Amino acid sequence: MKELGKRHKGYGVTADQYAPVGAALLWTLEKGLGPDWTPEVQAAWTETYTALAGVMTTA
């Protein structure tokens, strides 16, 4: 993930851009999963994306 974060930085991606991407990802998953999008699933995906974005932005 650190290497991916470094590549993204090289593409011009800023730390501020990770939040809207995360929001779009969660929205897409919610729409795609429909009734399977439970509070537990949302919490797990939010935690996962937050952790990955954190590693990527500190790289």
Contact map, one row per residue, 1 for C-alpha under 8 A:
11111000000000000000000000000000000000000000000000010011000
11111100000000000000000000000000000000000000000000000011011
11111110000000000000000000000000000000000000000000000001001
11111111000000000000000000000000000000000000000000000001000
11111111100000000000000000000000000000000000000000000011111
01111111110000000000000000000000000000000000000000000001001
00111111111000000000000000000000000000000000000000000000000
00011111111110000000000000000000000000000000000000000000000
00001111111111000000000000000000000000000000000000000000000
00000111111110000000000000000000000000000000000000000000000
00000011111110000000000000000000000000000000000000000000000
00000001111111000000000000000000000000000000000000000000000
00000001111111101000000000000000000000000000000000000000000
00000000100111111100000000000000000000000000000000000000100
00000000000011111100000000000000000000000000000000000000100
00000000000001111110000000000000000000000000000000000000000
00000000000011111111100000000000000000000000000000000000000
00000000000001111111110000000000000000000000000000001000000
00000000000000011111111000000000000000000000000000000000000
00000000000000001111111100000000000000000000000000000000000
00000000000000001111111110000000000000000000000000000000000
00000000000000000111111111000000000000000000010011000000000
00000000000000000011111111100000000000000000000000000000000
00000000000000000001111111110000000000000000000000000000000
00000000000000000000111111111000000000000000000000000000000
00000000000000000000011111111100000000000100110000000000000
00000000000000000000001111111110000000000000000000000000000
00000000000000000000000111111111000000000000000000000000000
00000000000000000000000011111111100010000000000000000000000
00000000000000000000000001111111110010000100000000000000000
00000000000000000000000000111111110000000000000000000000000
00000000000000000000000000011111110000000000000000000000000
00000000000000000000000000001111111110000000000000000000000
00000000000000000000000000000111111110000000000000000000000
00000000000000000000000000000000111111000000000000000000000
00000000000000000000000000000000111111001000000000000000000
00000000000000000000000000001100111111101100000000000000000
00000000000000000000000000000000001111111100000000000000000
00000000000000000000000000000000000011111110000000000000000
00000000000000000000000000000000000001111111000000000000000
00000000000000000000000000000000000111111111100000000000000
00000000000000000000000001000100000011111111110000000000000
00000000000000000000000000000000000000111111111000000000000
00000000000000000000000000000000000000011111111100000000000
00000000000000000000000001000000000000001111111110000000000
00000000000000000000010001000000000000000111111111000000000
00000000000000000000000000000000000000000011111111100000000
00000000000000000000000000000000000000000001111111110000000
00000000000000000000010000000000000000000000111111111000000
00000000000000000000010000000000000000000000011111111100000
00000000000000000000000000000000000000000000001111111110000
10000000000000000000000000000000000000000000000111111111000
00000000000000000100000000000000000000000000000011111111100
00000000000000000000000000000000000000000000000001111111110
11001000000000000000000000000000000000000000000000111111111
11111100000000000000000000000000000000000000000000011111111
00001000000001100000000000000000000000000000000000001111111
01001000000000000000000000000000000000000000000000000111111
01101100000000000000000000000000000000000000000000000011111
